[in-house]
Amino acid sequence: MKILVIASSIGNTAPGKVFSAYIKRLAKDYQEIDIISLDSNETINSEIIQIPNVHPRLKKLSISCFGLDLFDYYFAYNLQKKIQEKSYDVVVTMMSAHNFLPLYVGSFLKGKNIKWINYCVDAVPAPKGWGLSDSYTNGLIKMIRKYMAKADKIYFSNEVMLQYQLNLLNGCFNGEAGVLYTLPDIEPLTLPVKEKEEFTLLYTGGIYQARKVDQLLLAVEKLLNSGLNIKLNFVGTNPNSVDLNVVSSETRSHIEFFGYTRDLLPFYTEADLLVDIDADIENDVFISSKFFNYLMINRKILCITGKNSPVTNVVSKYNFEKIFVTNHNHENIFNIIKSISHNQMINFSRSSLVVKILSKSIEI
């Protein structure tokens, strides 16, 4: 069986790390695999294609008006003509939000009787609350009903997102559907328990749009006022995205920002509690990639999330140890962190369960 994989990224991006991991799994099971990508990965042999940068506003305007990214479509049309010169049995496309070239290529090849599997790590379109205009949202819905619906199989990154997409497809899709979680990009870590005077919170990654941190900051301030010696570390977070004016200067002295680094081990080791923050909107469908990395570490996790969110679904479904869930309310965040801080740290590991759950691969 000859397989073609077309990925919007296999490099050092959040989607690229996930796609490259699943590509490596496919390569273990199938010998004849060709890979086309828009960037490179030194551990994966792929053909890299370059397409001109087009301003996002022009791409959004195209989708709003035509239900089609004319720019990605044009390059997809030229690419699929070259691909057809080779004889493939299956095409696997891997895409993220606003990167639609793989989707269009898959649609073209499906028209040539090639089996098509599409994996998307983002909701298309994102739900209300993420700031998308009505015209752009409607254009994306029109697009997926015309192109994504042609696929033989579709995968999304969690059950809530998959159901959301199937509802948007509104009966246009008649193939198979499944879930492929975002894979962690670290190995299981069993870190020593450190005796120290302060209780350290750790948040890794960006704060943007509907993901807001103000309620956590207010909870930290209340914890300090209650007598808890607490510290909050942000790693790889743009300080300009966090409004520290919501708390006092004394509280701000307990908050520290560190630049982006691939070596998070020192920060994981120091942390007593790993913090994950979802969007503060109803019926969100996203689950952060950091959550799956956190699962690999023997540290307690606090998920600040909405009702019936994907992370709530995963935590309750698999009954993970030492994971705490609360909503975006500083009083509730204060109470749960205070309770966690009073319980002695114990050694545990949930990584074997995580590895088992995430062992699923793309089914050809």
Beta strands, then each sheet from edge to edge (+ up, - down):
strand 1: 2-7
strand 2: 32-37
strand 3: 47-48
strand 4: 90-95
strand 5: 115-120
strand 6: 153-156
strand 7: 176-179
strand 8: 199-204
strand 9: 230-235
strand 10: 255-258
strand 11: 273-277
strand 12: 300-304
strand 13: 323-326
sheet 1: 3+ 2+ 1+ 4+ 5+ 6+ 7+
sheet 2: 10+ 9+ 8+ 11+ 12+ 13+
end
